[in-house]
């Protein structure tokens, strides 16, 4: 087999970006914007941060502080931040950079399945007969997952040949995912590829969805999607008739004004054909970070509580408060990622803790984020590298910890 040489003209490999010179090995603190940060013992730095947060909470109330955390954190770290803010301080101002990449997947799962809990896992790759990858350049964006896909194919040469023969690239026009999925559902309806038992036992409202799908005949959808009618039909048959279809999708679906609807439209295909609830099958969103899902499991967002409890539900808040040993959990939803920086800009949030994320580079309107951080009375950056944009003095960081 011929080997391909991949050449990456931009960027540096990991061992060059994580140099010792950039690695933060101790806390650094400055007491005013005009000072330079200086090396500080751990206990002194943590004590300084705790005292500043306590002063601001006492003077302005718990909602004057906030935490912006990250899918780079361990689940346990996420949980402790969540408990600190919602259980001890009494604010729901805890959000995460998962908001930027996974909110559409979250909303899609909740709308279609009732909970933000993917019904598939990485082990399903080994049992899937058909992989349906949508909106994800998996080989580059999730190389470890892609190696596992390659390994699964290599275990069965016959399956490898079948997969290569049936390989289908649906190069649709950007933004036409819903039209494609609904056109595939149209084919499934007309060609009787539905799983009636699954539909009857586990879904509601399928008649309305079926009626909607009738408006997406492949012959019409191809004009929207820019692909061949035969390809839509072939994709629908592969998806529905496979012993196990596992779909994998990421930011190509999520990063869209219609991201939630794109997720739901794909999940509909699984429910309509019974391609879920069994080995190797199900809608499986590929997270943009190592542990975005783990953070959501323990309530690490402004509108969530641990163990998939709903912040808006009084009984759920009571249950979590009892488990934590506190009187109550605040009912008012916290501010989401973009809202946090808007609130800082307005002076509503005066102490801000950023952990393992780089909002001065990654947030929408990064210039506005930097201006907000310059205004904030007290900022803590929990970061491993000195060259992160948010850790730079230009970002207005009052206190930084390694």
C-alpha positions as CSV (number, residue, x, y, z in Angstrom):
1,X,0.0,0.0,0.0
2,X,1.4,3.4,-0.9
3,X,2.1,5.7,2.0
4,X,1.0,9.3,2.1
5,X,3.3,12.0,3.5
6,X,1.4,14.7,5.3
7,X,3.1,18.1,5.5
8,X,1.9,20.8,7.9
9,X,3.4,24.1,6.8
10,X,2.0,26.0,9.8
11,X,2.1,25.6,13.6
12,X,4.6,23.7,15.8
13,X,4.4,20.2,17.3
14,X,3.7,19.8,21.0
15,X,7.3,19.4,22.1
16,X,8.1,22.9,20.6
17,X,5.1,24.7,22.0
18,X,5.4,23.4,25.6
19,X,8.9,24.7,26.2
20,X,10.3,25.1,29.7
21,X,10.6,28.8,29.1
22,X,6.9,29.2,28.8
23,X,5.9,26.8,31.5
24,X,4.5,28.4,34.7
25,X,5.9,26.6,37.8
26,X,4.8,28.9,40.6
27,X,2.1,31.5,41.4
28,X,2.6,35.1,40.4
29,X,0.7,38.0,41.9
30,X,0.5,41.7,41.5
31,X,-1.4,44.0,43.8
32,X,-2.2,46.7,41.3
33,X,-2.3,47.1,37.5
34,X,0.8,49.3,37.5
35,X,2.9,46.6,39.1
36,X,4.6,43.6,37.5
37,X,3.6,40.1,38.7
38,X,6.1,38.6,41.1
39,X,6.7,35.0,42.3
40,X,4.6,34.2,45.4
41,X,4.4,31.2,47.7
42,X,1.3,29.0,47.0
43,X,-0.3,29.6,50.4
44,X,0.1,33.4,50.1
45,X,-1.3,33.4,46.6
46,X,-4.3,31.3,47.5
47,X,-4.9,33.3,50.6
48,X,-4.8,36.5,48.6
49,X,-7.3,35.2,46.1
50,X,-9.6,33.9,48.8
51,X,-9.5,37.2,50.7
52,X,-10.2,39.3,47.6
53,X,-13.2,37.1,46.7
54,X,-14.5,37.2,50.3
55,X,-14.2,41.1,50.4
56,X,-16.1,41.5,47.1
57,X,-18.8,39.0,48.1
58,X,-19.3,40.8,51.4
59,X,-19.6,44.2,49.8
60,X,-21.4,43.4,46.6
61,X,-23.1,40.0,47.1
62,X,-22.3,36.5,45.7
63,X,-23.3,37.4,42.1
64,X,-20.5,39.9,41.9
65,X,-18.1,36.9,41.4
66,X,-17.9,34.3,38.7
67,X,-15.9,31.4,37.4
68,X,-15.1,30.5,33.8
69,X,-13.8,27.0,33.6
70,X,-12.9,24.5,30.9
71,X,-13.3,21.1,29.2
72,X,-9.6,20.7,29.9
73,X,-10.4,20.0,33.6
74,X,-10.9,16.6,35.2
75,X,-14.5,15.8,36.2
76,X,-13.5,16.1,39.8
77,X,-12.1,19.6,39.3
78,X,-15.3,20.6,37.5
79,X,-17.4,19.3,40.4
80,X,-15.4,21.2,43.1
81,X,-15.7,24.5,41.2
82,X,-19.4,23.9,40.8
83,X,-19.8,23.1,44.5
84,X,-17.7,26.1,45.6
85,X,-19.8,28.5,43.6
86,X,-23.3,27.2,43.9
87,X,-23.0,25.5,47.3
88,X,-20.7,27.7,49.3
89,X,-20.6,31.1,47.7
90,X,-24.3,31.0,46.5
91,X,-24.0,32.0,42.9
92,X,-24.7,30.1,39.6
93,X,-22.1,32.3,37.8
94,X,-20.2,29.2,36.7
95,X,-19.8,28.6,33.0
96,X,-17.4,26.9,30.7
97,X,-15.8,27.1,27.3
98,X,-17.9,24.0,26.5
99,X,-20.7,26.5,26.0
100,X,-18.9,27.6,22.8
101,X,-18.5,24.2,21.2
102,X,-21.1,21.9,22.7
103,X,-24.3,23.9,23.5
104,X,-26.0,22.7,20.3
105,X,-25.2,19.1,21.1
106,X,-26.5,19.6,24.6
107,X,-29.8,21.2,23.5
108,X,-30.2,18.6,20.7
109,X,-29.8,15.7,23.1
110,X,-32.2,17.2,25.6
111,X,-34.8,18.1,23.0
112,X,-34.7,14.7,21.3
113,X,-33.8,12.3,24.1
114,X,-34.8,14.1,27.2
115,X,-31.3,14.4,28.7
116,X,-27.8,15.5,27.9
117,X,-26.5,12.0,27.9
118,X,-25.1,10.5,24.7
119,X,-26.5,7.0,24.2
120,X,-23.3,5.8,22.6
121,X,-19.6,5.5,23.6
122,X,-16.2,4.9,22.1
123,X,-16.5,1.2,22.5
124,X,-19.3,1.3,20.0
125,X,-16.8,2.0,17.3
126,X,-15.7,-1.6,17.6
127,X,-19.2,-2.9,17.0
128,X,-20.5,-0.5,14.3
129,X,-21.1,-1.7,10.8
130,X,-21.7,1.8,9.4
131,X,-20.1,5.0,10.5
132,X,-21.9,8.1,9.5
133,X,-19.6,11.1,10.1
134,X,-21.2,14.5,9.8
135,X,-19.5,17.9,10.3
136,X,-16.3,16.5,11.6
137,X,-12.9,16.1,10.0
138,X,-12.2,13.3,12.4
139,X,-8.8,12.3,11.0
140,X,-7.4,15.7,11.9
141,X,-9.6,17.0,14.7
142,X,-9.9,13.7,16.6
143,X,-6.8,11.7,15.6
144,X,-7.0,9.3,18.5
145,X,-10.6,8.5,17.7
146,X,-9.7,8.1,14.0
147,X,-6.9,5.6,14.9
148,X,-9.5,3.6,16.7
149,X,-11.7,3.6,13.7
150,X,-8.8,2.4,11.5
151,X,-8.0,-0.3,14.1
152,X,-11.7,-1.5,14.1
153,X,-11.7,-1.8,10.3
154,X,-8.3,-3.6,10.3
155,X,-9.6,-6.3,12.6
156,X,-11.9,-7.7,9.9
157,X,-10.4,-7.5,6.3
158,X,-13.8,-8.4,4.8
159,X,-15.4,-5.5,6.7
160,X,-12.6,-3.2,5.4
161,X,-13.3,-4.2,1.8
162,X,-17.0,-3.7,2.3
163,X,-16.4,-0.3,3.9
164,X,-14.2,0.8,1.1
165,X,-16.6,-0.3,-1.5
166,X,-19.5,1.4,0.2
167,X,-17.6,4.6,1.0
168,X,-19.8,7.6,0.3
169,X,-18.8,11.3,0.5
170,X,-21.8,13.6,0.7
171,X,-20.1,16.9,-0.1
172,X,-23.1,19.1,0.6
173,X,-23.2,22.8,0.4
174,X,-22.4,24.5,3.8
175,X,-25.4,24.9,6.0
176,X,-27.6,22.3,4.2
177,X,-27.3,19.5,6.8
178,X,-31.0,19.6,7.8
179,X,-32.1,19.3,4.2
180,X,-29.9,16.2,3.8
181,X,-31.1,14.5,7.0
182,X,-34.7,15.2,6.2
183,X,-34.3,14.0,2.6
184,X,-32.8,10.8,4.0
185,X,-35.8,10.4,6.3
186,X,-38.0,10.9,3.2
187,X,-36.3,8.0,1.5
188,X,-36.7,5.8,4.7
189,X,-40.4,6.6,4.8
190,X,-41.0,5.8,1.1
191,X,-38.8,2.7,1.0
192,X,-40.2,1.4,4.3
193,X,-36.9,1.4,6.1
194,X,-38.4,2.5,9.4
195,X,-38.3,0.6,12.7
196,X,-42.0,0.8,13.6
197,X,-41.5,-1.0,16.9
198,X,-38.9,1.6,18.0
199,X,-41.0,4.5,16.9
200,X,-44.1,3.2,18.7
201,X,-42.3,2.3,21.9
202,X,-39.8,5.1,22.3
203,X,-40.9,8.2,20.4
204,X,-43.7,10.8,20.3
205,X,-44.8,13.1,17.5
206,X,-43.4,10.9,14.7
207,X,-46.5,11.6,12.5
208,X,-45.7,15.3,12.4
209,X,-42.0,14.5,11.6
210,X,-43.1,12.2,8.8
211,X,-45.3,14.9,7.4
212,X,-42.4,17.3,7.4
213,X,-40.1,14.8,5.7
214,X,-42.6,14.5,2.8
215,X,-41.6,18.0,1.8
216,X,-37.9,16.9,1.4
217,X,-38.0,14.7,-1.6
218,X,-34.5,13.9,-2.7
219,X,-35.1,15.3,-6.1
220,X,-35.9,18.7,-4.5
221,X,-33.2,18.4,-1.7
222,X,-30.4,17.9,-4.2
223,X,-31.0,21.5,-5.4
224,X,-30.4,22.7,-1.9
225,X,-27.6,20.4,-1.0
226,X,-25.7,20.3,-4.3
227,X,-25.3,16.5,-4.4
228,X,-26.8,13.6,-6.5
229,X,-30.2,12.1,-5.8
230,X,-28.7,8.6,-5.9
231,X,-26.2,9.6,-3.2
232,X,-29.0,10.6,-0.8
233,X,-30.9,7.4,-1.5
234,X,-27.7,5.3,-1.0
235,X,-26.9,7.1,2.3
236,X,-30.4,6.5,3.6
237,X,-30.3,2.8,2.8
238,X,-26.8,2.4,4.3
239,X,-27.9,4.2,7.5
240,X,-31.2,2.3,7.9
241,X,-30.2,-1.2,6.8
242,X,-26.9,-1.5,8.6
243,X,-26.8,-3.9,11.5
244,X,-25.4,-1.0,13.6
245,X,-25.0,2.6,12.5
246,X,-23.0,4.9,14.6
247,X,-23.0,8.6,13.8
248,X,-20.2,10.9,14.8
249,X,-20.6,14.7,14.5
250,X,-18.8,17.8,15.8
251,X,-18.5,21.5,15.1
252,X,-19.7,21.3,11.5
253,X,-23.1,20.7,13.0
254,X,-22.7,22.5,16.3
255,X,-21.2,25.8,15.2
256,X,-24.3,27.1,13.5
257,X,-27.3,29.3,14.2
258,X,-29.3,26.1,13.5
259,X,-27.0,23.8,15.4
260,X,-29.6,22.4,17.8
261,X,-31.9,21.6,14.9
262,X,-29.1,20.0,12.9
263,X,-28.4,17.7,15.9
264,X,-32.0,16.9,16.4
265,X,-32.5,16.1,12.7
266,X,-29.7,13.6,12.8
267,X,-30.9,12.0,16.1
268,X,-34.3,11.6,14.4
269,X,-32.8,9.3,11.8
270,X,-31.5,7.0,14.6
271,X,-34.9,6.9,16.4
272,X,-36.8,6.3,13.1
273,X,-34.7,3.3,12.2
274,X,-34.0,1.8,15.6
275,X,-30.3,2.6,15.2
276,X,-29.8,3.3,18.9
277,X,-29.9,1.4,22.2
278,X,-27.7,-1.4,20.9
279,X,-24.0,-2.1,20.4
280,X,-22.4,-0.1,17.7
281,X,-25.3,2.2,17.1
282,X,-26.4,5.7,18.2
283,X,-25.9,9.4,17.8
284,X,-22.5,10.2,19.3
285,X,-21.4,13.8,19.4
286,X,-17.6,14.2,19.4
287,X,-16.7,16.7,22.0
288,X,-14.4,19.6,21.1
289,X,-12.3,19.1,24.3
290,X,-11.1,16.2,26.4
291,X,-13.7,16.5,29.1
292,X,-16.6,18.8,28.1
293,X,-19.0,15.9,28.7
294,X,-17.6,15.2,32.1
295,X,-18.1,18.8,33.1
296,X,-21.7,18.7,32.1
297,X,-22.2,15.5,34.1
298,X,-21.4,17.4,37.3
299,X,-23.3,20.6,36.5
300,X,-20.4,22.7,35.4
301,X,-22.5,25.2,33.5
302,X,-24.6,28.2,34.5
303,X,-28.0,26.5,34.1
304,X,-27.1,22.9,35.3
305,X,-26.7,21.0,38.5
306,X,-24.7,17.8,39.2
307,X,-25.9,14.4,37.9
308,X,-28.1,15.9,35.2
309,X,-30.3,17.7,37.8
310,X,-32.2,20.7,36.4
311,X,-31.5,24.1,38.0
312,X,-35.0,25.2,37.2
313,X,-36.5,22.3,39.1
314,X,-37.1,23.2,42.9
315,X,-37.0,19.5,43.8
316,X,-33.6,19.0,42.1
317,X,-32.2,22.1,43.8
318,X,-33.4,20.7,47.1
319,X,-31.9,17.3,46.4
320,X,-28.5,18.8,45.6
321,X,-28.5,21.2,48.5
322,X,-29.2,18.3,50.9
323,X,-26.4,16.3,49.4
324,X,-24.0,19.2,49.8
325,X,-25.2,20.0,53.3
326,X,-26.2,23.6,52.5
327,X,-29.6,25.3,53.0
328,X,-30.3,25.9,49.4
329,X,-28.9,26.3,45.9
330,X,-29.7,29.6,44.2
331,X,-32.6,29.4,41.7
332,X,-31.5,32.2,39.5
333,X,-29.6,30.9,36.5
334,X,-26.0,32.2,36.3
335,X,-24.6,34.1,33.4
336,X,-23.4,32.1,30.4
337,X,-20.0,32.5,28.8
338,X,-20.6,35.6,26.6
339,X,-22.9,37.1,29.3
340,X,-20.1,36.8,31.9
341,X,-17.8,39.1,29.9
342,X,-20.7,41.5,29.2
343,X,-21.4,41.6,33.0
344,X,-17.7,42.3,33.7
345,X,-17.7,45.1,31.1
346,X,-20.7,46.6,32.9
347,X,-19.1,46.4,36.3
348,X,-21.6,43.8,37.6
349,X,-18.9,41.1,38.1
350,X,-15.9,42.3,40.0
351,X,-14.0,39.1,40.8
352,X,-13.4,36.5,38.1
353,X,-11.6,33.2,38.2
354,X,-10.5,31.7,34.8
355,X,-9.3,28.1,34.8
356,X,-7.5,26.2,32.0
357,X,-9.0,28.2,29.2
358,X,-7.8,31.2,27.1
359,X,-10.8,33.5,26.6
360,X,-8.7,36.4,25.4
361,X,-8.0,34.3,22.4
362,X,-10.9,31.9,22.0
363,X,-14.0,34.0,22.9
364,X,-16.0,35.8,20.2
365,X,-15.0,39.5,20.0
366,X,-11.7,38.9,21.8
367,X,-11.0,42.7,21.9
368,X,-14.1,43.2,24.0
369,X,-13.0,40.3,26.3
370,X,-9.6,42.0,26.8
371,X,-11.3,45.4,27.5
372,X,-13.6,43.7,30.1
373,X,-10.7,42.0,31.9
374,X,-8.9,45.3,32.1
375,X,-11.9,46.8,33.9
376,X,-12.4,43.8,36.3
377,X,-11.3,44.6,39.9
378,X,-9.7,41.2,40.5
379,X,-8.9,38.4,38.0
380,X,-7.3,35.0,38.7
381,X,-5.9,33.0,35.8
382,X,-5.3,29.3,36.5
383,X,-3.0,28.5,33.7
384,X,0.0,26.3,32.9
385,X,1.8,28.5,30.4
386,X,3.0,32.1,30.5
387,X,2.4,32.8,26.8
388,X,-1.4,32.3,26.9
389,X,-3.1,35.5,25.8
390,X,-5.2,35.7,28.9
391,X,-2.2,35.4,31.2
392,X,-0.5,38.4,29.6
393,X,-0.5,41.7,31.3
394,X,-2.3,43.2,28.3
395,X,-5.3,41.1,29.3
396,X,-5.5,43.0,32.6
397,X,-4.9,40.1,34.9
398,X,-4.6,41.2,38.5
399,X,-3.5,37.9,39.9
400,X,-2.2,34.8,38.1
401,X,-1.6,31.3,39.5
402,X,0.3,28.5,37.8
